[in-house]
Amino acid sequence: MPDAFPIRNHCPIQNHCRNRTRTLSQRGLLGLLLLVLVSTSASGQSCILTRIDSPVLSAFDSSLDHENKWQFTFGWRYGYSFRHFRGSHEEPHRVEEGSQVVNNVNLADLTLRYSFSSQTSISIGVPYLMATRSAGLRGENGEVVRRYTRSNNRGLGDISVVGKHLLWDPAEHPRSNLSLGLGVKLPTGDNMQQQNRISIEDGEEVVTTSTADNSVQPGDGGFGVILEIGGYRVLNHSGSLALYGTGTYIISPEETSGVYFRDRPGEEEVSIADQYVARLGLQLGPQGWNGWSVGLGGRIEGIPVHDLIGGSSGRRRPGYMVSVEPSVTWSRGNHSVSLALPWAVERNRERSYSDIIRDVEGGDAAFPDYLVIAGWSVRF
């Protein structure tokens, strides 16, 4: 979720600037926080998209204060997935006939970070998932007779612990920096919550209970190794324009979770898949904007067909989404608020390991048109 190291302060007299900005932050914080929370009051996730983010290392964070060792961040992620893709080809008839599968997922994340110095920190992230998954009920002739909710899923997600290190002291190297991160994802989230599937047999509705789809489970049932990299470089003399780039990859060495899915070669159990996110773009934050900055970049996230380590069998929906990502950030004193709205420009449901070994066409997956990713941080 949104997070950033304190990087640099635009004021030439830092102590005066900090006192002034803290006063202004007390006046504006409540209204800005409410604005972000209202903007993100509903959320969702696709059958494929990851539950991680790649935090931007901002060149315009004006909260440089080595005395503040702790940082608390509240993050929120939203998407409403309903457009079906098989490969990169959309299947619009699913929406037209009402048979589309819809994932509606709110993902909240609480992160607490401790900084040992201006360059080194460790953080713990605790996510909480709130998800619904709905589908169309087909009659015996194949037509959709109505829609129904398959599952309502709630619960603590997979907790992560990540250590980060800046290569250079930001006070001595304000125009560019690079952050490297290494961590672990723990299997603390429930991955066996249930769903109800309805079918029509001899004119009667029959309900069967099974394990809910892995896309709406709070956890995936496996350990993961988290790799992070992020950096920025100021591009102009005034310091108002900067290039940023970030990447996060979770390596999942375990092949499957042990949760039964179905009797099909390579899909008997649910897969524990790798995940990735990468972002690249520009940020603009002139001094006269009083702590505000805007960004525009590209974003890609998804699940690979083959994991970096370990096997790749089991039920998974590999694929990715490429987005254009506008963003806005407000940073003043000890507080930062961020909002990003990635809009999809390409969606691709790739063939899974099971599809490949059986030499069949890949299945489909639902994607959103956009995501909402918001966060509020305070240092103390």
DAKAUR-V83219 format. One record per run of one state. SS is the DSSP state (helix for helix, strand for strand, loop for the rest). FROM is the first residue (numbers start at 1). TO is the last residue. If there is no record, write none. Layout:
SS/FROM/TO ; SS/FROM/TO
This chain:
loop/1/13 ; helix/14/39 ; loop/40/69 ; strand/70/87 ; loop/88/88 ; strand/89/90 ; loop/91/92 ; helix/93/97 ; loop/98/101 ; strand/102/115 ; loop/116/119 ; strand/120/138 ; loop/139/143 ; strand/144/156 ; loop/157/159 ; strand/160/166 ; loop/167/175 ; strand/176/185 ; loop/186/193 ; strand/194/201 ; loop/202/203 ; strand/204/211 ; loop/212/213 ; helix/214/216 ; loop/217/223 ; strand/224/234 ; loop/235/240 ; strand/241/251 ; loop/252/255 ; strand/256/260 ; loop/261/268 ; strand/269/271 ; loop/272/274 ; strand/275/284 ; loop/285/286 ; helix/287/289 ; loop/290/291 ; strand/292/303 ; loop/304/314 ; strand/315/315 ; loop/316/318 ; strand/319/332 ; loop/333/334 ; strand/335/349 ; loop/350/352 ; helix/353/358 ; loop/359/364 ; strand/365/379 ; loop/380/380
